[in-house]
Amino acid sequence: MIEEYPFLYETHLHTSQSSACAHNSGKEMAMAAKQYGYTGIVVTDHNWGGNTCIPKSLPWGEWVDEFAKGYYDARECGDKIDLDVFWGYEAGYNGTEFLIHGTTPEWLKAHPELRDATVEEQFEIVHNCGGIVVHAHPYREEYYIPEIRLFPKFVDAVEGVNATHSCHKSVSHNDPGYDDRAIAYANKENLPMTAGSDVHSTVMFGGGMAFKKRLKSSKELCEEILRGTDYILTNGDRYYDHKGNVIG
């Protein structure tokens, strides 16, 4: 199984330079991911609607520049150690969160209207640039999530496997039932699934998506997710097919 899908990507990763709940810099996260054996990572720090450490009072352009530093530092390191580093972010809506893939910091800077966009408007804006919206950990229950809200018509995919829910290394949000419900939801709505660790420190859980080929860009990651078939998912402990069935 590993031999057939040798290219492992972490699709949900935070840095301390942008996410207030993270513990390590972009460079440190990249180094740890490479050491673990990842082919690539997607830096998905919390945006202005989530647990960001960037002052929201900054002018929009300056805010984006500060927000992207974790990604840029990770990418600079990745270029030196042969680790693919893609840009993304986690958009927060009063506890409901979405992973945005397929955009760039420059694109974000050109769209200040996102600050006040609804979930529905976000979907349209992201799609206009060829990006995708993934509902992150849709059934997680925590104090900062007032209620579970689902938006099947305004997401492209569902994070079916989140390693913080079930990996043996995780010490937070640990309840495999959250993933079971997310997998059932994705299948019911016929939405592709993703997997990631939601990792906040250099302790790598090993979650993510494994592919038969090395990806060239975040755009290609989006294409593979939308295709929804030719990859496997993992929480670091076990493997799942694209429908969320345990296969190893």
Backbone bond lengths (Angstrom), bond angles and torsions (degrees), N, CA, C in turn:
res aa  C-N    CA-C-N  psi(-1)  N-CA   C-N-CA  omega(-1)  CA-C   N-CA-C  phi
1 M - - - 1.465 - - 1.524 110.78 -
2 I 1.321 116.71 -47.37 1.458 120.66 177.11 1.521 109.95 -62.12
3 E 1.308 116.46 -39.65 1.462 120.36 -178.61 1.518 111.51 -65.07
4 E 1.330 117.14 -34.76 1.458 120.29 -178.15 1.528 111.92 -76.21
5 Y 1.336 116.58 -29.43 1.466 121.90 -179.49 1.535 108.78 -127.05
6 P 1.319 117.11 74.65 1.470 119.94 -170.57 1.527 116.09 -83.93
7 F 1.338 118.40 -7.43 1.463 120.67 -173.42 1.531 110.22 -106.22
8 L 1.322 115.61 103.42 1.462 122.41 -173.52 1.522 111.27 -100.24
9 Y 1.342 115.79 128.54 1.464 121.81 -179.39 1.529 110.62 -121.53
10 E 1.319 114.76 130.04 1.460 121.97 172.53 1.520 107.92 -85.22
11 T 1.322 117.69 117.18 1.469 120.94 -173.07 1.521 113.48 -101.00
12 H 1.336 118.07 1.68 1.464 120.88 -174.76 1.530 108.05 -147.23
13 L 1.353 115.69 95.21 1.464 121.28 -172.23 1.520 109.94 -142.36
14 H 1.332 115.85 138.85 1.460 121.84 -177.41 1.533 111.39 -116.87
15 T 1.329 115.52 152.14 1.467 121.15 175.53 1.524 109.33 -122.84
16 S 1.316 115.54 152.73 1.465 120.75 -178.99 1.521 112.15 -71.82
17 Q 1.323 117.10 -12.77 1.463 119.86 179.99 1.526 112.63 -75.56
18 S 1.324 116.45 -17.26 1.461 119.75 -178.72 1.518 113.44 -132.03
19 S 1.307 117.73 -30.39 1.466 121.80 -178.48 1.525 109.83 -102.04
20 A 1.324 116.51 121.81 1.466 121.15 -176.26 1.529 112.25 -65.18
21 C 1.326 117.03 -22.49 1.457 121.54 -177.88 1.525 113.30 -91.90
22 A 1.322 118.27 -1.10 1.461 121.98 -178.93 1.529 111.09 -91.92
23 H 1.335 115.97 163.54 1.458 120.89 -171.99 1.527 114.96 -119.01
24 N 1.324 117.45 -13.02 1.459 119.47 -174.57 1.527 112.02 -136.02
25 S 1.332 115.16 153.90 1.460 121.90 -177.38 1.529 111.53 -72.45
26 G 1.320 114.77 168.76 1.454 119.67 177.27 1.517 112.31 -59.00
27 K 1.319 116.97 -42.76 1.457 120.63 178.72 1.515 111.02 -61.94
28 E 1.317 116.80 -44.77 1.466 120.47 -179.29 1.524 111.28 -64.95
29 M 1.315 117.05 -37.96 1.461 120.51 178.57 1.521 111.17 -67.13
30 A 1.323 116.54 -39.92 1.461 120.66 178.29 1.522 110.89 -63.78
31 M 1.321 116.88 -44.77 1.461 120.99 179.84 1.534 110.61 -61.24
32 A 1.328 116.79 -43.47 1.459 120.93 -179.55 1.526 111.21 -65.38
33 A 1.338 116.74 -40.32 1.456 120.66 179.73 1.527 111.16 -64.93
34 K 1.306 116.40 -41.78 1.467 120.47 178.05 1.515 110.54 -63.02
35 Q 1.312 116.51 -44.33 1.457 120.83 -179.68 1.528 111.08 -63.02
36 Y 1.317 116.23 -35.72 1.459 120.05 179.54 1.523 111.97 -67.80
37 G 1.348 116.25 -33.87 1.452 120.19 -179.68 1.513 115.20 122.02
38 Y 1.335 116.80 9.93 1.463 119.85 176.64 1.523 111.08 -68.75
39 T 1.326 115.40 146.85 1.460 121.70 170.74 1.521 109.90 -81.19
40 G 1.334 115.75 -34.02 1.452 119.42 -177.75 1.513 112.16 -162.76
41 I 1.328 114.85 167.80 1.455 121.99 178.85 1.532 109.19 -137.10
42 V 1.329 115.46 155.10 1.460 121.28 170.59 1.524 106.59 -115.60
43 V 1.316 117.15 119.26 1.462 121.69 177.82 1.523 107.87 -80.08
44 T 1.327 116.74 117.64 1.469 121.80 -174.59 1.531 109.70 -127.15
45 D 1.313 116.80 65.52 1.462 120.30 -178.74 1.521 111.67 -68.93
46 H 1.342 114.93 156.55 1.469 121.06 179.22 1.525 110.58 -67.13
47 N 1.327 116.24 132.64 1.459 119.68 -179.75 1.526 110.76 -87.01
48 W 1.325 116.58 -166.88 1.464 122.92 -175.52 1.524 112.66 -61.38
49 G 1.320 117.68 -19.37 1.457 120.67 179.16 1.513 113.51 -92.26
50 G 1.329 116.20 2.50 1.456 120.55 -177.98 1.518 111.60 -129.08
51 N 1.314 116.05 -155.43 1.465 121.84 -173.16 1.532 111.15 -85.45
52 T 1.318 115.21 66.15 1.464 120.35 179.47 1.523 110.79 -88.49
53 C 1.320 115.93 154.64 1.466 120.17 175.26 1.528 111.53 -106.00
54 I 1.327 117.19 5.94 1.461 121.44 178.74 1.528 108.80 -89.25
55 P 1.329 118.59 126.53 1.473 120.51 -178.57 1.528 111.89 -56.15
56 K 1.310 115.94 125.28 1.460 120.24 -177.72 1.521 112.61 -73.09
57 S 1.340 116.42 -10.44 1.464 120.45 -179.87 1.527 112.58 -79.04
58 L 1.321 117.95 -11.30 1.461 120.96 -179.31 1.527 110.74 -64.98
59 P 1.334 118.09 147.73 1.468 120.26 170.95 1.523 109.44 -55.81
60 W 1.306 116.30 150.04 1.464 120.95 -171.05 1.531 113.17 -53.40
61 G 1.312 117.92 -49.26 1.461 120.34 -178.23 1.520 112.19 -60.71
62 E 1.322 116.65 -42.95 1.470 120.57 178.42 1.525 110.26 -65.89
63 W 1.336 115.77 -38.85 1.463 118.91 179.20 1.527 111.00 -60.56
64 V 1.315 117.09 -45.85 1.466 120.51 179.94 1.521 110.69 -62.75
65 D 1.336 117.55 -41.67 1.460 120.60 178.79 1.524 111.34 -58.92
66 E 1.333 116.55 -44.15 1.461 120.41 178.72 1.528 110.83 -68.38
67 F 1.314 115.52 -41.65 1.459 121.47 -178.49 1.528 112.06 -60.64
68 A 1.312 116.55 -33.80 1.470 121.08 -174.65 1.528 113.62 -86.01
69 K 1.318 118.57 -3.52 1.475 119.87 -174.01 1.524 112.45 -61.93
70 G 1.323 117.85 -38.44 1.457 119.89 178.11 1.509 111.42 -60.86
71 Y 1.325 115.93 -41.83 1.468 120.89 177.81 1.523 110.83 -64.95
72 Y 1.332 117.22 -47.87 1.463 119.85 -176.91 1.525 111.40 -63.07
73 D 1.320 117.83 -39.80 1.460 120.40 178.78 1.527 110.93 -67.08
74 A 1.331 116.23 -39.01 1.462 119.81 177.01 1.525 110.72 -65.30
75 R 1.322 116.60 -40.69 1.471 120.03 -178.99 1.519 111.41 -67.75
76 E 1.331 116.81 -40.55 1.466 119.96 178.05 1.520 110.37 -60.71
77 C 1.316 115.89 -42.18 1.464 119.98 177.16 1.520 110.63 -67.00
78 G 1.327 116.30 -43.88 1.452 120.64 -179.16 1.514 113.14 -59.25
79 D 1.326 116.69 -37.38 1.462 120.31 178.25 1.531 111.90 -61.83
80 K 1.318 115.87 -29.06 1.467 120.65 -177.71 1.530 112.47 -85.39
81 I 1.323 117.36 -26.10 1.463 120.22 -174.30 1.529 112.77 -113.60
82 D 1.334 117.48 11.74 1.459 122.87 178.55 1.529 111.50 62.91
83 L 1.319 115.99 51.12 1.460 122.99 174.53 1.519 108.14 -123.32
84 D 1.317 117.80 124.20 1.466 120.65 176.48 1.522 109.00 -70.21
85 V 1.331 117.15 130.00 1.463 121.68 177.77 1.522 108.34 -125.95
86 F 1.326 115.91 115.52 1.457 122.15 -178.51 1.528 109.93 -109.07
87 W 1.327 114.96 153.14 1.465 122.26 179.45 1.527 110.20 -89.17
88 G 1.310 114.51 143.51 1.455 122.28 170.60 1.515 107.38 -163.62
89 Y 1.306 118.21 -176.16 1.458 120.76 171.18 1.519 109.46 -159.50
90 E 1.340 115.29 164.05 1.453 121.66 179.19 1.527 108.23 -108.71
91 A 1.313 115.71 115.49 1.458 121.70 -177.40 1.520 110.15 -92.79
92 G 1.336 116.39 127.80 1.450 120.82 -177.23 1.517 113.14 -106.91
93 Y 1.331 115.62 137.93 1.467 122.94 176.72 1.530 108.40 -132.16
94 N 1.328 115.71 81.14 1.464 121.10 178.95 1.527 111.19 52.68
95 G 1.319 115.80 48.67 1.450 121.57 176.97 1.515 115.27 97.11
96 T 1.323 118.03 -23.29 1.465 121.63 174.51 1.526 107.18 -86.29
97 E 1.339 116.46 128.51 1.468 119.18 -171.23 1.523 111.96 -128.06
98 F 1.328 113.89 147.60 1.457 121.89 -178.11 1.526 109.60 -132.41
99 L 1.315 116.77 138.58 1.464 121.98 172.92 1.524 108.35 -90.45
100 I 1.328 115.80 128.34 1.466 121.72 179.65 1.524 108.30 -106.67
101 H 1.326 115.70 120.50 1.469 121.90 179.62 1.529 109.99 -119.63
102 G 1.340 115.51 153.68 1.455 120.30 172.37 1.512 115.58 90.43
103 T 1.328 117.40 10.83 1.462 120.30 177.30 1.533 108.75 -111.95
104 T 1.324 116.74 -168.25 1.464 122.09 178.61 1.526 109.11 -142.52
105 P 1.328 118.52 161.59 1.468 119.65 174.32 1.530 112.08 -58.82
106 E 1.324 116.55 -36.60 1.464 120.25 179.67 1.530 110.60 -63.94
107 W 1.324 115.44 -40.63 1.468 119.85 177.32 1.531 110.20 -63.60
108 L 1.331 116.81 -43.28 1.460 120.04 179.88 1.524 110.86 -61.14
109 K 1.312 116.15 -41.33 1.460 120.52 -179.97 1.528 110.84 -62.28
110 A 1.314 117.16 -30.75 1.470 121.52 -178.12 1.528 112.72 -83.72
111 H 1.344 117.02 -0.30 1.468 119.55 -176.78 1.529 111.35 -130.25
112 P 1.323 116.85 66.11 1.470 119.45 178.56 1.525 113.07 -64.41
113 E 1.325 117.38 -16.69 1.465 119.93 179.46 1.523 112.13 -64.75
114 L 1.338 116.65 -16.07 1.459 120.28 177.84 1.520 112.39 -63.29
115 R 1.333 117.09 -25.76 1.467 120.35 -179.01 1.517 111.84 -56.04
116 D 1.335 116.29 -36.15 1.462 120.97 -175.84 1.523 112.75 -113.13
117 A 1.333 116.58 11.18 1.462 120.12 -176.44 1.523 110.97 -73.00
118 T 1.316 115.89 143.59 1.459 121.39 171.96 1.533 108.80 -75.86
119 V 1.314 116.68 172.01 1.464 120.85 175.98 1.522 110.11 -57.61
120 E 1.326 115.93 -41.96 1.457 120.50 -179.43 1.525 111.35 -67.12
121 E 1.311 117.19 -41.07 1.468 121.14 179.31 1.518 110.92 -69.13
122 Q 1.319 116.93 -38.71 1.466 120.63 176.29 1.523 110.43 -56.25
123 F 1.319 116.80 -45.97 1.465 122.30 -179.77 1.523 110.93 -55.98
124 E 1.321 116.72 -45.32 1.469 121.11 -179.11 1.527 111.31 -67.40
125 I 1.323 117.11 -44.05 1.460 121.09 -178.26 1.521 110.98 -63.85
126 V 1.333 116.50 -45.14 1.469 120.78 179.59 1.522 110.64 -63.98
127 H 1.327 116.52 -41.34 1.465 119.93 -178.63 1.516 112.27 -66.19
128 N 1.308 117.06 -31.27 1.461 119.92 -179.19 1.522 112.83 -63.57
129 C 1.335 117.67 -18.30 1.467 120.38 178.16 1.526 111.49 -107.44
130 G 1.324 117.10 5.16 1.459 120.07 179.13 1.511 113.86 86.99
131 G 1.325 117.39 11.70 1.453 120.35 177.39 1.515 111.71 -86.58
132 I 1.328 116.12 177.61 1.456 120.84 178.55 1.523 110.23 -133.50
133 V 1.337 114.68 158.56 1.464 122.75 179.14 1.523 108.19 -117.49
134 V 1.328 116.53 126.80 1.463 122.99 179.40 1.524 108.61 -117.02
135 H 1.323 117.13 127.36 1.460 119.33 176.95 1.525 108.81 -74.71
136 A 1.325 116.28 113.72 1.463 121.31 -178.92 1.528 110.26 -79.95
137 H 1.328 115.66 138.40 1.482 123.61 176.00 1.537 112.88 27.18
138 P 1.335 117.80 64.66 1.463 121.16 -170.37 1.526 115.42 -62.94
139 Y 1.333 118.38 -22.57 1.469 119.95 -176.61 1.530 113.11 -111.36
140 R 1.313 117.26 12.44 1.461 118.96 177.13 1.521 110.52 -63.28
141 E 1.326 116.05 140.04 1.463 121.91 177.00 1.529 108.63 -117.50
142 E 1.330 115.89 117.86 1.460 121.57 178.69 1.524 108.68 -149.22
143 Y 1.323 116.35 167.32 1.460 121.81 -177.83 1.529 112.46 -60.31
144 Y 1.331 117.12 -28.96 1.465 120.38 -176.94 1.529 112.57 -88.84
145 I 1.326 117.03 2.45 1.465 121.83 178.55 1.533 107.44 -113.66
146 P 1.333 118.18 96.80 1.470 120.85 -175.51 1.521 113.70 -59.75
147 E 1.329 116.51 -36.60 1.456 120.54 -179.55 1.523 109.76 -159.15
148 I 1.312 115.42 154.66 1.461 120.72 176.27 1.521 108.62 -82.67
149 R 1.334 115.58 121.88 1.461 121.30 179.84 1.530 108.64 -125.36
150 L 1.305 115.90 132.98 1.456 121.27 -178.03 1.530 110.22 -115.32
151 F 1.345 115.36 142.48 1.463 121.36 -177.81 1.531 109.69 -133.56
152 P 1.328 117.46 64.83 1.469 119.45 -174.14 1.518 114.90 -60.15
153 K 1.331 117.79 -25.70 1.466 120.22 -179.41 1.525 112.69 -87.21
154 F 1.331 116.50 -5.79 1.458 119.55 -175.86 1.522 112.43 -126.29
155 V 1.332 115.49 26.67 1.466 121.81 171.24 1.523 108.17 -136.40
156 D 1.320 115.43 155.54 1.462 120.86 177.85 1.511 112.30 -96.27
157 A 1.327 116.02 -22.34 1.459 120.64 -175.79 1.524 109.16 -159.04
158 V 1.325 115.14 170.20 1.460 122.66 -179.73 1.524 108.64 -126.46
159 E 1.343 115.72 135.80 1.460 119.38 173.46 1.531 107.52 -75.47
160 G 1.327 115.70 93.03 1.453 120.71 -176.94 1.507 113.45 -74.22
161 V 1.335 116.06 -32.38 1.468 121.32 -177.25 1.518 108.86 -123.38
162 N 1.324 116.40 116.06 1.461 122.86 176.79 1.515 106.69 -121.22
163 A 1.317 116.93 115.23 1.469 121.21 -170.23 1.521 113.54 -62.81
164 T 1.335 118.45 -24.61 1.462 118.30 178.13 1.533 111.07 -66.32
165 H 1.321 116.95 -17.74 1.455 120.37 -179.76 1.521 112.90 -82.35
166 S 1.344 117.90 -25.02 1.465 117.85 -170.15 1.525 115.92 -144.38
167 C 1.318 118.86 -12.85 1.467 119.95 179.71 1.529 109.63 -67.82
168 H 1.313 117.14 142.56 1.469 120.79 -177.41 1.524 112.41 -66.22
169 K 1.350 117.11 -19.08 1.462 120.45 179.22 1.532 112.64 -81.74
170 S 1.311 117.00 -14.72 1.461 120.46 -174.31 1.527 111.67 -78.37
171 V 1.326 115.26 139.89 1.466 120.59 177.67 1.528 111.38 -121.38
172 S 1.337 117.19 8.81 1.464 120.28 179.16 1.523 110.01 -135.73
173 H 1.334 115.72 151.20 1.470 122.73 178.47 1.526 111.76 55.13
174 N 1.328 117.88 26.34 1.467 119.85 -168.65 1.525 112.09 -81.98
175 D 1.325 115.19 103.28 1.461 122.55 175.83 1.529 107.76 -161.48
176 P 1.333 118.33 102.05 1.467 121.10 -178.12 1.518 113.46 -57.12
177 G 1.338 116.34 -21.06 1.458 119.23 179.96 1.506 113.33 -62.55
178 Y 1.346 117.53 -27.24 1.463 120.12 177.22 1.525 110.28 -61.25
179 D 1.335 116.49 -41.39 1.462 120.26 179.00 1.522 111.29 -71.36
180 D 1.321 116.97 -39.36 1.467 119.72 178.79 1.526 110.55 -56.98
181 R 1.310 116.50 -42.31 1.467 120.92 -179.21 1.527 110.75 -71.28
182 A 1.341 116.85 -37.28 1.469 120.33 179.02 1.530 110.82 -65.49
183 I 1.330 116.15 -40.95 1.466 120.41 178.98 1.524 110.19 -64.25
184 A 1.323 117.36 -43.72 1.466 120.93 179.29 1.529 110.54 -63.56
185 Y 1.319 116.81 -40.14 1.468 121.61 178.99 1.526 111.07 -63.10
186 A 1.332 116.73 -47.34 1.467 120.53 -179.81 1.526 110.87 -59.91
187 N 1.322 116.90 -43.21 1.463 119.78 179.87 1.523 111.46 -67.50
188 K 1.323 117.27 -38.99 1.453 120.33 179.06 1.521 111.45 -61.78
189 E 1.336 116.26 -41.14 1.467 121.41 -177.84 1.524 112.55 -89.88
190 N 1.338 116.56 0.93 1.466 121.78 -179.19 1.525 111.69 57.12
191 L 1.337 115.56 44.73 1.460 121.93 178.46 1.525 109.60 -106.52
192 P 1.339 117.95 141.24 1.460 119.91 176.16 1.529 110.82 -61.56
193 M 1.320 115.92 158.13 1.455 120.92 179.39 1.520 111.61 -114.66
194 T 1.329 115.03 148.65 1.454 121.71 171.64 1.519 108.28 -120.96
195 A 1.324 115.69 171.33 1.461 122.05 174.88 1.515 108.95 -142.61
196 G 1.315 115.70 144.74 1.456 121.44 177.56 1.507 109.54 -160.23
197 S 1.322 116.27 170.04 1.459 119.95 -176.96 1.516 113.52 -92.31
198 D 1.340 117.82 -22.62 1.462 120.32 -171.99 1.531 108.59 57.82
199 V 1.320 115.21 41.46 1.461 121.18 -171.28 1.525 110.77 -81.35
200 H 1.346 115.49 137.91 1.463 122.30 -176.05 1.525 113.27 -119.39
201 S 1.317 117.03 2.95 1.464 120.67 179.75 1.515 108.93 -148.81
202 T 1.317 116.42 178.83 1.459 120.80 -177.68 1.527 113.00 -76.96
203 V 1.323 117.51 -0.22 1.465 120.55 170.87 1.528 107.50 -77.96
204 M 1.314 116.51 99.85 1.451 121.56 -175.92 1.523 110.59 -79.33
205 F 1.337 116.74 129.06 1.456 121.40 179.08 1.522 112.42 -82.50
206 G 1.328 116.67 -26.77 1.466 120.23 -179.00 1.511 114.55 92.29
207 G 1.326 117.03 6.60 1.460 119.80 178.06 1.516 111.76 -75.24
208 G 1.324 115.65 162.60 1.453 119.36 176.79 1.507 113.14 146.83
209 M 1.316 114.94 -163.73 1.451 123.23 -178.90 1.520 109.17 -118.83
210 A 1.337 116.41 133.57 1.457 121.12 -179.17 1.523 109.73 -113.04
211 F 1.331 115.11 136.11 1.458 122.10 -175.20 1.527 111.02 -123.00
212 K 1.328 115.25 163.10 1.459 120.88 177.86 1.519 112.08 -78.22
213 K 1.353 116.13 -20.41 1.456 120.61 -177.65 1.522 109.94 -130.62
214 R 1.309 115.89 159.95 1.452 120.44 175.59 1.527 108.97 -79.05
215 L 1.314 116.40 135.94 1.454 121.61 -177.54 1.527 111.03 -84.93
216 K 1.327 115.45 144.73 1.460 119.93 -177.36 1.523 112.94 -91.83
217 S 1.335 117.79 -22.47 1.456 119.93 -173.55 1.524 110.29 -165.45
218 S 1.326 115.15 171.02 1.461 119.11 175.25 1.524 110.70 -67.51
219 K 1.324 117.23 -28.40 1.462 120.40 175.91 1.530 110.17 -62.70
220 E 1.328 116.59 -40.74 1.459 119.71 178.65 1.527 110.34 -68.36
221 L 1.330 116.95 -35.76 1.464 119.98 174.04 1.525 109.86 -58.38
222 C 1.324 116.80 -44.96 1.469 120.75 178.35 1.523 111.06 -59.46
223 E 1.317 116.54 -44.08 1.458 120.63 -179.68 1.522 111.46 -60.90
224 E 1.336 116.33 -41.87 1.460 120.50 -179.63 1.526 110.76 -67.40
225 I 1.332 116.74 -40.09 1.472 120.30 178.34 1.523 110.02 -63.39
226 L 1.326 117.53 -46.24 1.459 121.09 -179.05 1.528 111.46 -65.15
227 R 1.332 116.28 -33.79 1.466 119.23 176.13 1.526 109.21 -64.66
228 G 1.323 115.63 -39.57 1.451 122.28 166.62 1.505 118.59 71.94
229 T 1.329 118.91 17.05 1.465 118.88 -175.35 1.525 114.99 -132.29
230 D 1.318 118.16 -38.34 1.468 119.85 -167.72 1.526 112.47 -96.89
231 Y 1.323 116.22 57.67 1.461 121.68 175.28 1.523 108.02 -159.83
232 I 1.316 115.51 166.89 1.450 120.09 173.21 1.520 108.83 -123.03
233 L 1.318 115.92 158.58 1.456 123.58 -177.87 1.521 109.21 -112.45
234 T 1.326 116.22 150.31 1.461 118.87 177.43 1.522 111.13 -148.38
235 N 1.326 115.73 149.53 1.459 121.37 172.68 1.529 110.63 -105.92
236 G 1.332 116.16 9.50 1.459 121.59 -178.43 1.503 113.23 95.53
237 D 1.325 116.80 -20.19 1.462 121.60 179.23 1.525 112.48 -109.80
238 R 1.317 116.71 -33.42 1.459 120.32 -178.67 1.524 110.13 -143.69
239 Y 1.331 114.85 165.81 1.459 120.93 -178.18 1.522 110.48 -114.12
240 Y 1.346 114.73 147.86 1.450 122.26 179.87 1.521 108.61 -129.31
241 D 1.341 116.53 150.07 1.458 118.71 171.00 1.523 108.56 -80.20
242 H 1.334 117.08 -178.65 1.454 120.54 -173.92 1.526 113.28 -67.70
243 K 1.351 116.66 -10.80 1.460 120.73 176.96 1.526 112.04 -99.41
244 G 1.326 115.92 2.26 1.457 119.03 178.04 1.521 114.83 87.41
245 N 1.322 117.37 11.87 1.465 121.20 175.95 1.521 109.45 -82.22
246 V 1.326 117.43 133.94 1.471 121.08 178.75 1.523 108.83 -68.73
247 I 1.329 115.76 128.11 1.470 120.40 -178.26 1.526 112.50 -125.09
248 G 1.319 116.80 2.54 1.465 117.92 179.17 1.504 112.60 176.03
